[in-house]
Amino acid sequence: MRQTIFKQTILVAALLTGITMSFTSCSDQGDNPVINEPTQPESYESVLSFFKEINAVPRPSRYEDQMREYLRDFAQQRGLVVVENTGNIIIYKNATAGMEQAPMVCLQTHMDMVCVAADGYQIDFLTQGIEQYDDGQYIWSKDHLTSLGADDGIGMAIVLALLDSRNVAHGPLECVFTWNEEDGLDGSAVLEPGVLKSSYMINIDWEDEGQTCLGTAGGIMMDILMSYQKEMAGEGTVALTLRVNGLTGGHSGMNIVNGGANAIKLMGDFLYTQSGDIRIAHFCGGSASNAIAASAEATVVVPESLKDAFILQFDTFMGAARQQYAATDPALTWDVAATETETCLTAAATAILLEGLATAPQGVMEWSTQVENMFETSNNVGLIDMNDHECAISYYVRGFQNEKMNAIADGIEAAYGVGTSGTESDRYSSYSAWTQDINSPLLSYSQNIWRSLFGTEMQLVRIGAGMEPSNFSVTYPDMQIFCYGPNVFDAHTVNEHVEISSIARTWQFTLELLKSISTL
C-alpha cells in the first residue's frame, strides 16, 4: 500500500471532543506509540508461516494469476467457499460456535506487490518468489536483494491464519483479496456492487502500528507515448551510455515530501542542457510507476569533438546533484562508458522527449496549508522505456482535489506537446481522495479495543498515498471501513522489512476485534 515517514497525526482528543482539529508531523519509528507486549491467546506463528508461503508465490502487480490459484487451493483444501469476481478472490468462512449472530465482517487485503531488485541483481519476478530471512527482530528479503512484499503480504498472511485457525472466535467472515492495488487500485475499482454483504470492512494494509487512516489522497496514473522513426547515427559521432544509480527512491505518495532526487528526472534535466548537440539512442529507468526512480540509464550520440566536454559537464552536473541531495540520497553514483549504436532519435524527437522530461513537474507541486509536511498536489515520473519505434513515460499525479490533479496532468501533456508530432497520452487509472467518517461506530469500537489492550491512544492520520477504501467507499457507501497493520518499513525498496513483535500485537488486536464485534 504505502510507506512510513510521511504521515500527519490528528490529535485524538480533539477529534473525540469535537474541538478544532490540530495537526502534528510524525517522524518514522520514533513517533510510534510505545506498545505493551501482549500475551498471545492464539499463536501468531501461523502468520509468519503463511507469509513465507505467500512470498514463494510470484505476484507482481497485474500478474496475480499464481496467487489466485494459491488462494483457490487454500480455500478448497479447507472446505471454504471461494468465489472470483472481476479478478478479485473472495473466501467465506462460517461463524464459530456461539458467534452465529455476530455481524459479517469483511477482511480486505491485496494480492500484488511492488517488485524491486537491487542494481545488477537478476530475477524474474513473474516466475520467482521472494526469499526472506528474519534476524529475530525483523523480516527482510534475503541479502536485501529485492523488495520483501510485506505490503501487503503480511496482511494476507493474517487473514489466511484466521481462515486456517480452528480456535479463533469470530462471526461470519468475508475475506477479499484484490488485484493490482499497487499500480492503480484496479481490483477494488472493478469489484461489482452488491457482491460484498458485510456492513464492516477491516482493511489490513497499513504500515504503522498503532495508527489508523482518516483520509487518503486521490491519484491519476498516466503514460506519455511517443512514436517515432529512428535514423542512422551520423558520421563523426560517438555513443556513450550514462548511468545514475544508488538513489534512495521509495513510495511516490509517501516519500515524495522528503525532497529526494529522481534518477529519471536527474538524467533528463542534464540531457536537456545538452539537447542541441546530442541524440537519444535509448533511455530507460525506474522500477514501478508508483516508486521514485532510484536508477536510470541513457545511451546518447554526441559529436566526437564534444565528447570530452560532454563527459566533463555530466560529471560536473552530477557532482552538484550529489551535494544538493547529500541528505536524502547519500549513495548517489554515476558513470559514463563508451558503447556502440547504429541508430538514434531524430533531432526533433530528441527535443520533444527532453523538453518533456525537463519541464514536466516532479515532486511536491503545492504544500497543504492545513496539515504540516503534507502535499496538496505532487507528481512523480516512475518509469521510462523505449524501443525502436516508441517511448513510454509513466507519471503518477496525486492530490486532495480532483481539479488540481487534472490541471497537473494537463500540464504534463502540454510539456510533451501531446497531440502533435506523434505524442499521445493515456490516463489509464484515476481515483478520488477519501475521507473517513470520524463518527463511525467501527472506528470508535476499534479505538476502544486498542486502548484496552495496549493502554495507548490509536493515532489518526491522513496520508498522501491512495488506498482501496477510496474505491470501496464509492461502491459501498454505507460500509464502515477501518484500516490498520503492523510496522512495515521502507516499503517498495530493497530495504523493506517488517517488525516481528508488531505482527504479534496486530494479530492479538485482530483476534479481539473479531471476538467482540457483536458488541458493535
JOPETA-V773867 format. One line per field, one symbol per residue. phi: phi as a letter, one per 40 degrees, with the letter a starting at -180 (. if undefined). psi: psi as a letter, one per 20 degrees, with the letter a starting at -180 (. if undefined). burial: I if it has 16 or more other ideal C-beta (glycine too) atoms within 10 Angstrom, else O. A space follows every 50 residues. Layout:
phi = ???
psi = ???
burial = ???
//
This chain:
phi = .abcgcabccccdcccbgcdcbbbbbccccccccbccccccaccdccccc ccccccbcacdgbcdccdcccccdcccbgccbbbbfgcbbbbbcccdgbc ccccbccbabccbccbbcdgccabccbbcbcbabbgbbbbcdffcaccgc cbcccdcccccccccbbccaccbbbbbcbfccbifcdccbdcdgccbccb bbcbabbbcgbacbabccabbabcbbbabcbccccgbbbbbbbbbgccgh cccbccccgccbcccdcccccccbccbbbccaaaigbacbbcccaaabbb bbddcbdccccccccccccccdccbdccbccdbaabbcabacbacccccd ccccccccbccbgccacccbbcgbccaaaacbaaaabcbabbbbbbcbib bcccccccdcccccccgdgbfgcbbbccaaaccbbcccccdcccdccccc cccbgbcccbbbbcccbcdccccccbccccbbbaiccbbfdgbccdabcc ccccccccccdcdccbcccc
psi = frrbgoqppppgggghijqpqqqqpqadhhjqqpppprophppjhhghgh ggggiipplqpimjhhhggghgggghhjkqppqpoliqpppqprqrpijh iqqppopprqhrqpopqqpippqnihipapprrqjhhqprqpjkirqhjh nkhhgghgghhghhqjippqappooporqlghkikgghhipqqigpiqip poomlqjoqjrrpiqqqrqppqppopqrprrqprqkrqpqppqprjqhba pihgihiijrqphggggggghhijhiirqphqpqrrhqhjqppiqqpppq pqphijgghggghgggghhhhgghkhhhmijprqrpqqaqqhrrqrhghg ggghhghhipqpbpgpqqihppkpqgqrqpohqpqqaiiqppppqopqrj phghghhghghgghhjlpiqkjprqonipqqrqppqoijphhggghghgg ghgijrppqpqqrirqqhhhghhghmhippppqrrropqlqjrijpqppg hhgghhggggghghhjhii.
burial = IIIIIIIIIIIOOOIOOOOOOOIOOIOOOOIIOOIOOIOOOIOIOIIIOI IIIIIOIIIIIOIIOIIIOIIOOIIOOOOIOIOOOOIIIIIIIOIIOOIO OIOIIIIIIIIIIIIIIIOOOOIOIOOOIIIIOOOOOIIIIOOIIIIIII IIIIIIIIIIIIIIIOOIIIIIIIIIIIIIIIIIIIIIIIIOOOOIOIII IIIIIIIIIIIIIIIIIIIIIIOIIIOIOIOOIOOOIIIIIIIIIIIIII IIIIIIIIOIIIIIIIIIIIIIOIIOOIIIIIIIIIIIIIIIIIIIIIII IIIOOOOOOIOOOIOOIIOOIIOOIOOOIOOIOIOIOOOOIOOIIOOOII IIIIIIIIIIIIIIIOOIOOIOIIIIIIIIIIIIOIOOOOIOIIIIIIII OOOIIOOIIOOIIOIIIIOOOIIOIOOOIIIIIIOIOOOOOIIOIIIOII OOIIOOOIIIIIIIIIIIIIIIIOIIOOIIIIIIIIIIIIIIIIIIIIII IIIIIIIIIIIIIIIOIOOI
//
